[in-house]
């Protein structure tokens, strides 16, 4: 029962009316340089793509940074591995990502022209591996440089020390042109990982960018074109090229493709392939190739789900109906195409629904997007970076859209919140401004410091900044004696989210009683010679402080709307034995 109390973490959420209003402080971040210990990550000459996961299995997510010369230039760059060491992302590239089975190759420290990266367990050993996607391979280069690279996680040694990542060249096949039969170099701006043949192992899909007339390579003739590629996993992390037998020529025809996703869009149990491409009549579009559920790994139809100037896509269930929707980065207005059902083996889709603005508007060209729940309310929000892979200039900015829940038939209200009409106040989330969001290559959102709240990494042409999530805390009702201090901070207490109840200032290693009451009635308790606010309690739970005199308990949200008063009685060794902390008001949300 105490764990129902412990969902106390979001008094702040009770006053967010649906009507348009400025200064809705729905979530807050603060720039914190102490979260990263690394040399330059991004700059005007270092375009980045970010991926994250717990590589060394220490319970904290690490960060992989793929880097290349910006604006579709061919300059190779060194990638970075930032290991999360007690809440600090620390550059350990030389130590843990320089191994290779190619003589003269030094893993991440070998310059490559990588435009995308994923973190995925390719060989099923329980350790996350890394796959990079080269955007500017050159036929004159060795295959180790002109093709995608798989870095295998070596796991721990017998003493429990993590051994790092090693590039293994035989993991991926040599690319052969479908017309000439000759080897070609990769021009893949995107890689997606997912199981397409139903064997339980992740396969890889690479989306082709071709070479444009403005690139250093000039236009790309058909007999040099790689097209998209589907690599099937043999179950041990070695891949074969199954493109010609699994997909039709029309499905793999891409030009200027920047993103791909492997996921089940028609809910038939077989993963499909979403991509953005110019390779359809009418210009840039988002398409889905549908997998045959009775013969998984064979794709039977292709559907254009959005036509326009689409230049990147990502997915998430934005309206909470259990179906994957698609976020479209547009040259015009960005927005969401909602997945509304399934008919005839294909998903049905809404028109593009543009994002909502209190002031200002979309600033055109956009690229990488991320769908994630920033404030922990159970609703996915959307972040869209502004640096287009082929459009120069860093005068646009990152946009962050708050998911305010259902709005209209089948959609959600995704709004760019802001402090005011002024261009100098916070925009998107509290703590970020126009100046700190300009020229964003990519963004990451995960818990860096281990407090249970996702932090934010914004990688820009002007440098990379980590932002610590500022927790939302419950209202303090006062009361208490001495140094005892009770807080309940964390995510808003919707179903499925957690927060943290914390008592400080107590005696180390002593009993603590946690009280939960439906009311706050100041009541003098003779047995402890003090007044308690959480009275009459409907629940009393017994716990112990740690060696620092603190009590930390996770709290689970949901079950609201419901208001509870929480208070602690800590053992103090006096004749009355227990002293009360302050009381906090706890608001549970649905």
PAFIDO-674105 format. One line per field, with one value per residue (C-alpha): x, y, z; residue in one letter; residue number from 1. Coordinates in nm, 3 decimals, padded with zeros to 5 digits. Example, Ala and Ser with C-alpha at 12.3 -4.5 7.8 and 13.67 -1.06 7.14 Angstrom:
2
xx = 01.230|01.367
yy = -00.450|-00.106
zz = 00.780|00.714
code = a|s
pos = 1|2
END
This chain:
590
xx = 00.000|00.291|00.397|00.067|00.157|00.499|00.366|00.381|00.568|00.376|00.175|00.286|00.068|-00.271|-00.305|-00.243|-00.556|-00.601|-00.651|-00.351|-00.141|00.218|00.468|00.336|00.642|00.567|00.927|01.256|01.620|01.937|02.266|02.522|02.879|02.961|02.759|03.017|03.395|03.512|03.697|03.496|03.203|03.042|03.133|03.089|03.315|03.182|02.828|02.699|02.449|02.381|02.291|02.286|02.256|02.420|02.727|02.917|02.607|02.673|02.313|02.393|02.347|02.654|02.671|02.804|02.872|02.907|03.077|03.134|03.199|02.870|02.646|02.703|03.077|03.301|03.540|03.587|03.597|03.672|03.376|03.350|03.260|03.148|03.115|02.884|03.103|02.898|02.681|02.953|02.980|03.355|03.553|03.693|03.733|04.102|04.057|03.741|03.672|04.009|04.026|03.993|04.061|04.186|04.562|04.626|04.266|04.193|03.816|03.645|03.980|03.999|03.832|03.514|03.232|02.953|02.615|02.413|02.464|02.253|02.316|02.180|02.275|02.359|02.488|02.242|02.500|02.320|02.576|02.487|02.694|02.733|02.657|02.761|02.636|02.884|02.737|03.032|03.206|03.463|03.527|03.899|03.896|03.921|03.592|03.663|03.619|03.368|03.113|02.902|03.091|02.987|03.162|03.118|03.088|03.356|03.179|03.366|03.684|03.696|03.759|03.448|03.629|03.460|03.672|03.511|03.418|03.603|03.545|03.511|03.519|03.368|03.038|02.889|02.891|03.059|02.816|02.766|02.586|02.270|02.340|02.715|02.784|03.085|03.164|03.033|03.081|02.808|02.619|02.395|02.264|02.055|02.055|01.767|01.780|01.499|01.393|01.228|01.233|01.094|01.396|01.442|01.766|01.799|01.851|01.979|01.826|02.041|01.876|02.059|02.130|02.297|02.537|02.383|02.508|02.626|02.838|03.211|03.128|02.888|02.577|02.559|02.520|02.296|02.589|02.746|02.423|02.398|02.021|01.884|02.012|01.864|02.118|01.983|02.139|02.249|02.188|02.553|02.584|02.707|02.502|02.419|02.271|01.910|01.794|01.727|01.529|01.330|01.233|01.133|01.344|01.083|01.104|01.480|01.496|01.602|01.747|01.828|01.702|01.796|01.603|01.455|01.267|01.192|00.860|00.515|00.282|-00.015|-00.010|00.010|00.309|00.565|00.799|00.772|01.019|00.951|01.179|01.189|01.306|01.300|01.272|00.897|00.697|00.618|00.929|01.026|00.789|00.755|00.690|00.626|00.726|00.497|00.627|00.435|00.325|00.299|00.646|00.838|01.132|00.944|00.798|00.480|00.369|00.484|00.267|00.331|00.198|00.293|00.382|00.544|00.888|00.964|01.332|01.332|01.092|01.062|00.789|00.595|00.241|00.154|-00.220|-00.211|-00.418|-00.155|-00.052|00.274|00.237|00.500|00.669|00.767|01.045|00.937|01.087|00.759|00.555|00.665|00.394|00.250|00.081|-00.147|-00.189|-00.568|-00.619|-00.549|-00.728|-00.624|-00.290|-00.181|-00.212|-00.441|-00.307|-00.434|-00.320|-00.021|-00.125|00.104|00.240|00.079|00.248|00.159|00.371|00.600|00.603|00.805|01.131|01.133|01.420|01.451|01.614|01.663|01.369|01.322|00.997|01.029|00.839|01.033|00.822|00.727|00.351|00.303|00.263|00.536|00.672|00.862|01.199|01.308|01.662|01.713|02.040|01.944|02.217|02.241|02.127|02.398|02.347|02.286|02.021|01.734|01.681|01.566|01.191|01.042|00.672|00.481|00.219|-00.086|-00.302|-00.595|-00.720|-00.978|-01.063|-00.775|-00.498|-00.297|-00.220|00.156|00.249|00.571|00.536|00.714|00.754|00.613|00.608|00.956|01.239|01.459|01.256|01.256|01.113|01.003|01.112|01.215|01.591|01.641|01.629|01.655|02.026|02.095|01.899|02.032|02.216|02.121|02.250|02.094|01.947|01.950|01.728|01.825|01.905|02.270|02.296|02.089|01.816|01.538|01.473|01.578|01.835|01.891|02.191|02.178|02.455|02.499|02.739|02.839|02.915|02.736|02.557|02.411|02.103|02.007|01.636|01.514|01.276|00.921|00.858|00.542|00.414|00.562|00.289|00.536|00.558|00.840|01.123|01.500|01.689|01.436|01.335|01.094|01.060|00.886|01.038|01.045|00.802|00.442|00.249|00.060|00.019|00.343|00.580|00.789|00.917|01.138|01.044|01.348|01.399|01.722|01.865|01.777|02.002|02.191|02.057|01.742|01.373|01.143|00.763|00.603|00.247|-00.017|-00.337|-00.630|-00.629|-00.389|-00.531|-00.270|-00.286|-00.076|00.049|00.148|00.360|00.605|00.532|00.487|00.221|00.163|-00.009|-00.070|-00.360|-00.551|-00.320|-00.478|-00.135|00.186|00.495|00.822|01.162|01.522|01.756|02.091|02.441|02.393|02.072|01.859|01.558|01.502|01.194|01.064|00.703|00.471|00.212|-00.144|-00.483|-00.578|-00.707|-00.626|-00.467|-00.262|-00.060|00.273|00.493|00.777|00.843|01.215|01.368|01.581|01.689|01.514|01.263|00.981|01.173|01.035|01.038|00.817|00.942|00.756|00.450|00.407|00.097|00.089|-00.122|-00.185|-00.288|-00.477
yy = 00.000|00.232|00.195|00.350|00.640|00.662|00.776|01.123|01.336|01.595|01.864|02.080|01.899|01.991|02.325|02.278|02.391|02.283|02.636|02.820|02.986|03.103|02.994|02.642|02.507|02.145|02.025|02.193|02.129|02.303|02.305|02.109|02.081|01.826|01.560|01.536|01.495|01.497|01.705|01.866|01.645|01.859|02.179|02.357|02.089|01.791|01.677|01.419|01.137|00.997|00.653|00.527|00.216|00.041|-00.103|-00.220|-00.332|-00.111|00.015|00.349|00.431|00.521|00.742|00.666|00.959|00.905|01.202|01.326|01.651|01.846|01.935|01.624|01.665|01.360|01.440|01.144|01.200|00.993|00.861|00.888|00.652|00.827|00.585|00.678|00.673|00.749|00.994|01.157|01.081|01.033|00.995|00.642|00.601|00.514|00.269|00.085|00.148|00.125|-00.253|-00.398|-00.721|-00.519|-00.447|-00.074|-00.001|00.147|00.118|00.445|00.620|00.543|00.831|00.720|00.910|00.773|00.946|00.718|00.471|00.221|00.033|-00.324|-00.676|-00.837|-01.174|-01.247|-01.265|-01.008|-00.732|-00.432|-00.390|-00.087|-00.059|00.246|00.354|00.518|00.800|00.863|00.542|00.556|00.260|00.334|00.281|-00.062|-00.229|-00.156|00.216|00.214|-00.019|-00.028|-00.138|-00.368|-00.320|-00.628|-00.588|-00.805|-00.824|-00.872|-01.063|-01.324|-01.052|-00.860|-00.583|-00.459|-00.520|-00.269|-00.279|-00.433|-00.368|-00.701|-00.663|-01.001|-00.923|-00.748|-00.854|-00.678|-00.460|-00.563|-00.342|-00.509|-00.402|-00.430|-00.711|-00.515|-00.396|-00.054|00.175|00.254|00.583|00.507|00.800|00.576|00.235|00.064|-00.254|-00.502|-00.861|-00.891|-01.269|-01.371|-01.566|-01.346|-01.180|-00.817|-00.760|-00.436|-00.207|00.062|00.354|00.487|00.854|00.831|01.109|01.437|01.667|01.911|01.651|01.600|01.279|01.435|01.249|00.874|00.643|00.337|00.097|00.266|00.289|00.075|00.119|00.031|-00.292|-00.550|-00.756|-01.070|-01.189|-01.556|-01.557|-01.508|-01.146|-01.218|-01.069|-01.166|-00.941|-01.053|-00.741|-00.899|-01.192|-01.002|-00.671|-00.545|-00.296|-00.028|-00.078|-00.030|00.266|00.565|00.906|01.139|00.894|01.010|00.783|00.434|00.238|-00.135|-00.180|-00.339|-00.074|-00.292|-00.495|-00.834|-00.953|-00.902|-00.602|-00.364|-00.105|00.270|00.511|00.862|00.895|01.091|00.766|00.785|00.980|01.328|01.392|01.330|01.102|00.855|00.494|00.162|-00.176|-00.439|-00.775|-01.096|-01.236|-01.586|-01.569|-01.323|-01.162|-01.136|-00.790|-00.793|-00.433|-00.073|00.216|00.588|00.720|01.082|01.282|01.621|01.741|01.476|01.457|01.250|01.026|00.869|00.677|00.657|00.615|00.979|00.952|00.649|00.416|00.141|00.207|00.354|00.701|00.873|01.207|01.382|01.640|01.859|02.133|02.305|02.235|01.941|01.723|01.380|01.127|00.919|00.545|00.500|00.129|-00.161|-00.240|-00.509|-00.578|-00.215|00.056|00.351|00.700|01.048|01.357|01.538|01.714|02.011|02.101|02.375|02.709|02.968|03.218|03.196|02.902|02.622|02.746|02.511|02.267|01.997|01.658|01.407|01.370|01.192|01.066|01.031|01.109|01.407|01.478|01.123|01.175|00.867|01.072|01.081|01.423|01.516|01.683|01.781|01.893|02.158|02.086|01.934|01.701|01.895|02.250|02.480|02.740|02.716|02.986|02.748|02.576|02.267|02.242|02.062|01.976|01.897|01.622|01.760|01.456|01.377|01.652|01.611|01.282|01.041|01.297|01.460|01.823|01.863|02.219|02.419|02.577|02.904|03.159|03.449|03.605|03.737|03.567|03.589|03.366|02.988|02.797|02.434|02.343|02.557|02.602|02.617|02.926|03.017|03.083|02.743|02.547|02.691|02.458|02.127|01.809|01.554|01.507|01.232|01.181|00.932|00.922|01.025|01.076|00.779|00.979|00.810|01.116|01.147|01.417|01.584|01.610|01.871|01.832|02.149|02.307|02.535|02.244|01.978|02.055|01.819|01.935|01.784|01.727|01.943|01.723|01.827|01.819|01.794|02.086|02.122|02.158|02.251|02.111|01.894|01.947|01.987|01.889|01.634|01.720|01.521|01.570|01.377|01.463|01.312|01.247|01.357|01.076|00.928|00.555|00.381|00.653|00.678|00.941|00.944|00.994|01.119|01.187|01.361|01.477|01.168|00.950|00.686|00.330|00.385|00.299|00.540|00.526|00.660|00.786|00.831|01.018|01.144|01.469|01.708|01.756|01.893|01.652|01.648|01.294|01.258|00.948|01.156|01.491|01.651|01.753|01.538|01.667|01.336|01.241|01.021|00.785|00.510|00.355|00.325|00.162|00.080|00.138|00.216|00.506|00.439|00.517|00.882|00.922|00.920|00.722|00.685|00.507|00.475|00.579|00.450|00.675|00.621|00.562|00.928|01.184|01.141|01.364|01.218|01.369|01.198|01.244|01.056|00.979|00.916|00.744|00.997|00.815|01.058|00.942|01.008|00.797|00.955|01.305|01.415|01.548|01.809|01.684|01.689|01.697|01.413|01.433|01.111|01.146|00.901
zz = 00.000|00.072|-00.290|-00.384|-00.164|-00.314|-00.651|-00.498|-00.741|-00.932|-00.767|-01.054|-01.305|-01.172|-01.345|-01.714|-01.897|-02.256|-02.388|-02.531|-02.265|-02.233|-01.968|-01.917|-01.737|-01.824|-01.792|-01.706|-01.798|-01.681|-01.873|-01.672|-01.801|-01.530|-01.715|-01.997|-01.980|-02.341|-02.599|-02.878|-02.979|-03.249|-03.432|-03.764|-03.914|-03.714|-03.793|-03.546|-03.507|-03.159|-03.024|-02.667|-02.454|-02.158|-02.332|-02.023|-01.828|-01.527|-01.517|-01.685|-02.054|-02.259|-02.569|-02.919|-03.153|-03.528|-03.697|-04.051|-04.235|-04.252|-04.547|-04.760|-04.786|-04.795|-04.514|-04.280|-03.906|-03.595|-03.398|-03.020|-02.737|-02.418|-02.128|-01.843|-01.533|-01.221|-01.413|-01.623|-01.997|-02.032|-02.355|-02.355|-02.731|-02.719|-02.433|-02.534|-02.905|-03.083|-03.140|-03.492|-03.680|-03.979|-03.969|-03.940|-03.843|-03.501|-03.467|-03.381|-03.409|-03.780|-03.969|-04.145|-04.316|-04.094|-04.111|-03.884|-03.598|-03.403|-03.079|-03.097|-02.985|-03.320|-03.197|-02.918|-02.639|-02.424|-02.487|-02.703|-03.019|-03.250|-03.623|-03.826|-04.166|-04.404|-04.609|-04.840|-04.926|-05.205|-05.436|-05.420|-05.043|-04.879|-04.788|-04.421|-04.498|-04.785|-04.618|-04.300|-03.991|-03.706|-03.370|-03.152|-02.777|-02.618|-02.282|-01.954|-01.879|-01.601|-01.344|-01.448|-01.637|-01.953|-02.264|-02.502|-02.872|-03.167|-03.537|-03.718|-04.097|-04.192|-04.020|-04.328|-04.695|-04.986|-05.181|-05.544|-05.795|-05.927|-06.287|-06.335|-06.090|-05.967|-05.613|-05.518|-05.220|-04.968|-04.975|-04.678|-04.476|-04.251|-04.084|-03.903|-03.694|-03.640|-03.698|-04.043|-04.095|-03.757|-03.632|-03.325|-03.439|-03.554|-03.924|-04.078|-04.338|-04.499|-04.680|-04.986|-05.040|-05.381|-05.475|-05.579|-05.852|-05.586|-05.407|-05.463|-05.651|-05.900|-06.016|-05.959|-06.259|-06.224|-06.241|-05.936|-05.735|-05.422|-05.377|-05.032|-04.879|-04.644|-04.450|-04.280|-03.955|-03.936|-03.561|-03.474|-03.586|-03.938|-04.220|-04.578|-04.843|-04.899|-05.081|-05.422|-05.280|-05.017|-05.179|-05.523|-05.722|-05.658|-05.282|-05.270|-05.509|-05.301|-05.362|-05.074|-04.812|-04.462|-04.227|-04.195|-03.929|-03.893|-03.709|-03.740|-03.882|-03.981|-03.657|-03.827|-03.621|-03.900|-03.903|-04.198|-04.331|-04.321|-04.502|-04.636|-04.995|-05.318|-05.512|-05.579|-05.839|-05.716|-05.509|-05.148|-04.961|-04.676|-04.777|-04.601|-04.746|-04.596|-04.477|-04.552|-04.212|-04.362|-04.517|-04.303|-04.477|-04.806|-04.871|-05.077|-05.124|-05.087|-04.975|-04.995|-04.664|-04.721|-05.030|-05.008|-04.908|-04.646|-04.552|-04.232|-04.037|-03.693|-03.512|-03.188|-03.057|-03.020|-02.964|-02.733|-02.953|-02.963|-03.325|-03.450|-03.598|-03.814|-03.747|-04.073|-04.096|-04.386|-04.597|-04.519|-04.208|-03.995|-03.847|-03.773|-03.998|-03.773|-03.813|-03.808|-03.872|-04.107|-04.433|-04.680|-04.515|-04.504|-04.243|-04.312|-04.254|-04.180|-04.369|-04.217|-03.894|-03.835|-03.492|-03.284|-03.206|-02.943|-03.133|-03.434|-03.673|-03.826|-03.980|-04.282|-04.339|-04.073|-04.026|-03.740|-03.504|-03.173|-03.018|-02.641|-02.320|-02.186|-01.878|-01.781|-01.813|-02.032|-02.351|-02.615|-02.707|-03.026|-03.087|-03.440|-03.524|-03.786|-03.970|-04.303|-04.437|-04.761|-04.684|-04.553|-04.283|-03.911|-03.872|-03.795|-03.460|-03.273|-03.210|-02.909|-02.903|-02.584|-02.616|-02.437|-02.505|-02.731|-02.958|-03.230|-03.400|-03.349|-03.300|-03.022|-02.949|-02.995|-02.907|-02.894|-02.550|-02.476|-02.201|-02.400|-02.745|-02.671|-02.856|-02.546|-02.312|-02.292|-02.588|-02.608|-02.256|-01.962|-01.982|-02.360|-02.580|-02.946|-02.901|-02.743|-03.005|-03.332|-03.567|-03.401|-03.570|-03.335|-02.989|-02.727|-02.423|-02.154|-01.783|-01.751|-01.375|-01.259|-01.085|-01.283|-01.501|-01.863|-01.930|-02.266|-02.501|-02.777|-03.037|-03.244|-03.488|-03.199|-02.965|-02.761|-02.433|-02.172|-01.984|-01.651|-01.594|-01.307|-01.106|-01.022|-00.648|-00.441|-00.238|00.110|00.373|00.646|00.995|01.117|01.361|01.346|01.031|00.902|00.546|00.327|-00.050|-00.324|-00.660|-01.008|-01.291|-01.283|-01.120|-01.410|-01.444|-01.539|-01.417|-01.103|-00.863|-00.554|-00.188|00.003|00.373|00.482|00.813|01.015|01.233|01.027|01.021|01.226|01.176|00.994|00.981|00.664|00.714|00.446|00.512|00.307|00.507|00.677|01.025|01.269|01.563|01.878|01.946|02.313|02.247|02.040|02.205|01.862|01.610|01.303|00.989|00.811|01.033|01.067|00.874|00.664|00.613|00.819|00.666|00.840|00.674|00.772|00.695|00.528|00.658|00.558|00.755|00.440|00.324|-00.052|-00.184|-00.542|-00.590|-00.859|-01.019|-01.130|-00.974|-00.959|-00.947|-00.580|-00.316|-00.028|00.255|00.329|00.638|00.809|01.175|01.226|01.529|01.720|02.039|02.274|02.535|02.286|02.029|01.708|01.551|01.258|00.926|00.728|00.538|00.159|-00.056|-00.307|-00.622|-00.815|-01.179|-01.403
code = x|x|x|x|x|x|x|x|x|x|x|x|x|x|x|x|x|x|x|x|x|x|x|x|x|x|x|x|x|x|x|x|x|x|x|x|x|x|x|x|x|x|x|x|x|x|x|x|x|x|x|x|x|x|x|x|x|x|x|x|x|x|x|x|x|x|x|x|x|x|x|x|x|x|x|x|x|x|x|x|x|x|x|x|x|x|x|x|x|x|x|x|x|x|x|x|x|x|x|x|x|x|x|x|x|x|x|x|x|x|x|x|x|x|x|x|x|x|x|x|x|x|x|x|x|x|x|x|x|x|x|x|x|x|x|x|x|x|x|x|x|x|x|x|x|x|x|x|x|x|x|x|x|x|x|x|x|x|x|x|x|x|x|x|x|x|x|x|x|x|x|x|x|x|x|x|x|x|x|x|x|x|x|x|x|x|x|x|x|x|x|x|x|x|x|x|x|x|x|x|x|x|x|x|x|x|x|x|x|x|x|x|x|x|x|x|x|x|x|x|x|x|x|x|x|x|x|x|x|x|x|x|x|x|x|x|x|x|x|x|x|x|x|x|x|x|x|x|x|x|x|x|x|x|x|x|x|x|x|x|x|x|x|x|x|x|x|x|x|x|x|x|x|x|x|x|x|x|x|x|x|x|x|x|x|x|x|x|x|x|x|x|x|x|x|x|x|x|x|x|x|x|x|x|x|x|x|x|x|x|x|x|x|x|x|x|x|x|x|x|x|x|x|x|x|x|x|x|x|x|x|x|x|x|x|x|x|x|x|x|x|x|x|x|x|x|x|x|x|x|x|x|x|x|x|x|x|x|x|x|x|x|x|x|x|x|x|x|x|x|x|x|x|x|x|x|x|x|x|x|x|x|x|x|x|x|x|x|x|x|x|x|x|x|x|x|x|x|x|x|x|x|x|x|x|x|x|x|x|x|x|x|x|x|x|x|x|x|x|x|x|x|x|x|x|x|x|x|x|x|x|x|x|x|x|x|x|x|x|x|x|x|x|x|x|x|x|x|x|x|x|x|x|x|x|x|x|x|x|x|x|x|x|x|x|x|x|x|x|x|x|x|x|x|x|x|x|x|x|x|x|x|x|x|x|x|x|x|x|x|x|x|x|x|x|x|x|x|x|x|x|x|x|x|x|x|x|x|x|x|x|x|x|x|x|x|x|x|x|x|x|x|x|x|x|x|x|x|x|x|x|x|x|x|x|x|x|x|x|x|x|x|x|x|x|x|x|x|x|x|x|x|x|x|x|x|x|x|x|x|x|x|x|x|x|x|x|x|x|x|x|x|x|x|x|x|x|x|x|x|x|x|x|x|x|x|x|x|x|x
pos = 1|2|3|4|5|6|7|8|9|10|11|12|13|14|15|16|17|18|19|20|21|22|23|24|25|26|27|28|29|30|31|32|33|34|35|36|37|38|39|40|41|42|43|44|45|46|47|48|49|50|51|52|53|54|55|56|57|58|59|60|61|62|63|64|65|66|67|68|69|70|71|72|73|74|75|76|77|78|79|80|81|82|83|84|85|86|87|88|89|90|91|92|93|94|95|96|97|98|99|100|101|102|103|104|105|106|107|108|109|110|111|112|113|114|115|116|117|118|119|120|121|122|123|124|125|126|127|128|129|130|131|132|133|134|135|136|137|138|139|140|141|142|143|144|145|146|147|148|149|150|151|152|153|154|155|156|157|158|159|160|161|162|163|164|165|166|167|168|169|170|171|172|173|174|175|176|177|178|179|180|181|182|183|184|185|186|187|188|189|190|191|192|193|194|195|196|197|198|199|200|201|202|203|204|205|206|207|208|209|210|211|212|213|214|215|216|217|218|219|220|221|222|223|224|225|226|227|228|229|230|231|232|233|234|235|236|237|238|239|240|241|242|243|244|245|246|247|248|249|250|251|252|253|254|255|256|257|258|259|260|261|262|263|264|265|266|267|268|269|270|271|272|273|274|275|276|277|278|279|280|281|282|283|284|285|286|287|288|289|290|291|292|293|294|295|296|297|298|299|300|301|302|303|304|305|306|307|308|309|310|311|312|313|314|315|316|317|318|319|320|321|322|323|324|325|326|327|328|329|330|331|332|333|334|335|336|337|338|339|340|341|342|343|344|345|346|347|348|349|350|351|352|353|354|355|356|357|358|359|360|361|362|363|364|365|366|367|368|369|370|371|372|373|374|375|376|377|378|379|380|381|382|383|384|385|386|387|388|389|390|391|392|393|394|395|396|397|398|399|400|401|402|403|404|405|406|407|408|409|410|411|412|413|414|415|416|417|418|419|420|421|422|423|424|425|426|427|428|429|430|431|432|433|434|435|436|437|438|439|440|441|442|443|444|445|446|447|448|449|450|451|452|453|454|455|456|457|458|459|460|461|462|463|464|465|466|467|468|469|470|471|472|473|474|475|476|477|478|479|480|481|482|483|484|485|486|487|488|489|490|491|492|493|494|495|496|497|498|499|500|501|502|503|504|505|506|507|508|509|510|511|512|513|514|515|516|517|518|519|520|521|522|523|524|525|526|527|528|529|530|531|532|533|534|535|536|537|538|539|540|541|542|543|544|545|546|547|548|549|550|551|552|553|554|555|556|557|558|559|560|561|562|563|564|565|566|567|568|569|570|571|572|573|574|575|576|577|578|579|580|581|582|583|584|585|586|587|588|589|590
END
